[in-house]
Amino acid sequence: MTQVVACIDGIGERSEAVCDTAAWASRVLQAPLKLLHVLDKREFPTEDKSPLSGTIGLGARESLLEELASLDEQRGRIAREQGRVMLNAALERANQDRAFLPSTSQRHGDLQQTLEEEQSDTRLLVLGKGAHGDAMGVHIEPIIRALHRPILITDTALVEPKRFMIAYDGSKTARKALDMVAKSPLLKGAECELLMVGPATFDFKQELEIAEKVLVEAGFNVNATLAAGEAEEVILEHESKTGSELLVMGAYGHSRIRQMLVGSTTTSLLRRTPTPVLLLR
């Protein structure tokens, strides 16, 4: 059974936003909601029961290391308990939001590795966006590259958006993202702003018309726009002008070599846009 997975990493507005957004998605998709907290093994390593005396020759140093190990164990225990408190608060909020079959899970390990292990059962992943476009305190780009599931990144609550915008470039990734939007119930009923950045040539106009037709046939009310300019700036300007509450785009549609040369529009937009972003692959 596929599920919506929400990463919970704190108590406050950002975690509440992640919880509310995930609860809405769970309810609309009728997919069970898993509230997940990952205790970073690098910050809170598992307790090491190996004897310390073999690595040191002096009793005083041995005593000190044993005391430090005890303190680390206490920190880990407090962190686990704090995580359970966060999850319980998130579960209570998810129930109030009428999430579909909400549950909690606490894992000890690496966030990216944990999410990779979860992805076969993940229909949608919801992450909080940090101050520099980071998710859960780590760089968000490796997580997006590693996973092949839709990822919704937000620091504000997204519940039943009235208008969303698709940044479309005609690439294979963008076409697949368009098809996913058309087939999913998640955004049905919302107004769609379909934006393509490029010159007003026959090929670009035709590509935009084909994309618009896919969405219209799926039941969306679509406003299609072809605009010239630098992609990132045009997207941000159009997003603001139309009052879109969600930006939808394909993730990393270009080759890795091209990204090394010109940078990643996806990563930069994640950092600059004030709205939640739904990345589809």
N, C-alpha and C positions, 0 to 999 in steps of 0.2 A: 504493500500500500504506500503510495507516495504521500509526502507530508511537506508542510511549510516549516522550515527551521529558522528560528530567530536566535541570534547570538546576544546573550545578556551579559553585560560586563559593568555593572554599577547600578547605583540608585540615583535617579535624577531625571531631568527632562529628556535627555538623549535616550536612555534606556526605556523610558515610558513611551517615547515616540516609536522606537523599534517594536515594542510590545503591541501598541495600538495598531501600527501598520500591519504587523504580522497577523494579528487577530482578525483584522478586516479581510486580508487576503485569504486566510484560512476559512473564514465564514463564506466568502464568495465562491471559492474554489471547492468548498466542502472537502477540504483536506485536513487531516489531523495536524495540530500545531505542536511542535516540539520546542520548548524553551531550553536553550543549551548554554551552559556556562563551562568554559574550558579554563582550568587552572594551569597556567604556564609552567611546564616542567623545568624551564631554565631559571625562573625566579623562585619556584618552590619545588626543588628536586625531591624525589622519593627518598624516604628515610634509608640511610645506608647503615646496615647492621654489621658491616665488616669491622674487625678490630682495628683500633687506631694505634695500639702499642707497637705494632710491627713497623709502622712508618716513622716513628719518632723514638729517639733514644732517651729523652729527658722526661721525667715524670711530670714536671711542671707544665711542659708543653702538651703532654698527653692530657692532663687535666683540663687545660684551656680548650683544646680541640673537642673534648667530650662536652664541655659546657657550650661551645659554639654549636655543636651538633644538636644538643638539646634545645637551644634557642631556635635553630632552623626548624626543628620538629614542631615547636610551639607555633612558630609563624605559619607553617603549613596547615596546622590544625585550625588556627584562627581564620586563615584564608578560606579553607573549606567550609567552615561554618558561616562566614560572611557570604560565600557563594550560595549556600542553601537559603540564607535569609533573602538574598536578591531574587532567587528563583521562586521562592514562596510568594514574595510580593508581586512578581511578574505573573505568576499563575493566578493569583487573586484578581489582578487587573484584566488578564485575558478572559477569565470567566465573566467579569463584568462587561467586557466587550463582546461577549457571545461568540468567542472563538469555537471552532469545531474540534471537539475532543482534545483539549489542551493537556499537555504533560510536561514534566521537567526532566532534565538529564544533566548531571555534572560529570565532566571528564577531566582527567589529569594527563596533560601531554602538550603537543604542539597544535595550535589553532588550525593552521593550514592542513596538516596531516589528518586531524580529526574531521575537518569538513570534507576532505577527499574520501575518507572512509564512510562518511554519511551520504555521499552524493547519489549513490544508486537508489536510495529511498527518498531523495529530496526533489520535490517539484519546484520549490521556490526557496531561496535563501535570503533572509533579511539581515542586513548588517547596519551598524551605526557608523556614521561618517564623522571622523575626528576633525580637529581644527585644520589639519593640513591635508585633508583628503585621505587620512589613514582610517582603517577599520580596526576596531578592537585594539588600538595601540600598536599595530604593525602596519607596514606598507601594504596598501590594498592591492597594488598591481599583481604581485605574485599569486594572491588568492584568486583573483579574477582569471588569470592565465591558467591556473591549475584546475579550476572547476569548469565543467561543461553543463552547467545548470543556470537557469535564470537567477540573477542576483539583483535584489532591490536594496539600494543604499540610501540611507536617510538619516537626518538628525531632526526632522520635524514629522509629526504624525500625519500620515496620508490615509484618509478614510473616505471612500467613495468620491474620488476626484471628478469634477464636472468637466474638466478640459485637460487633455494631455497632448504632448507634442512628440512626433517621431522625427528624428534626424536621420534622413535617408540619403544614401549615397550610391545606390544601385549596385553595390557589391554583393557577392554571394552571401556574406554574413548578414547584410542589411535585408536582403530578400527573405532569408530564413527568419529573421526577426519580425519582419512584416507578416509573414505567414503565421507565426506564433501568436501575434497580437490578434489577427483575424479569427483564429480558431479558439482562443481562450475566452472564458466568460469574465475574466478579471476586470476589463475596462469597458465592457458592453454598457451602452447608455451614455457614455461620456463623449463629448465633442472632441474630434481628432484634428489637430493641426499637423499636416504633413509637409515637412520642409525639405527641400533639396537645394544644395548650394552648388551653383555652377552657372555657366553662360547660357543664354537663351537660345541654344541651338536645337535643331530638330531632334537629335538623339536624346538630349537631356529632357526635352518636353515629352517625348514619347515614353521615356523611362518613368517619368513622374505620373503620366496618365495611366500607365499600366499599374503602378503601385496604388494610385487612387482607386482604380476599379476594383482591385482586390479587397480593399477596405469597405468600399461602398456595398459590394456584393455580400460582405459579412455583416452588414447592417449598421455601419458607422456613418455618422454625418461628418463629412470630411471637408476641410478647407486646405486646398493644396497650393503651395507657394514655391516658385523657383526664384532664387535670389542669388545674385553675383556677390563675390567678396571673399574675404578670408573666413574659412568654415567656422572656426571657433567663435569669432566675434559675431558673425551673422546668426549663429544658433543662439547665443546668449541674448542678443538684441531681440530676436523674434520671440524667444521664450518669455521675455519680460513684457513685450508689447502685447502679446496675446493673452497674458495672464494664465499661462499653462501651469498646472500644479504638479506635473510629472514629465520628466524627459525620458523618452524611450530611444534606445539606440543599440546597434550591434556592437559587440565588444571586440576591439582590436582586429578590425577587418583587413588591415594591411599586413604585409610581410614583416618579420622581425628586422630584416635588413633595412627596410624603408623607415621603420620606427627609430632605428639607431641613427639614421641620417637626419630625420625631420622631427623626431619626438612623437609623442602619443597624444592625439587629440582627446582620446577617451580619458586618460589620466588627468590631463589639464582641465577638461570640462568638469570632472568629478570634484576638483578642487575649487573651481570658480562658480559653478552654478549654485544658486540658493535653494533649488528645488530638489526633491528626491529624484534618483536616477534608476531606471530599470534597464539593466544590461542583459541582452539576449545573445546567445551563441548557437 
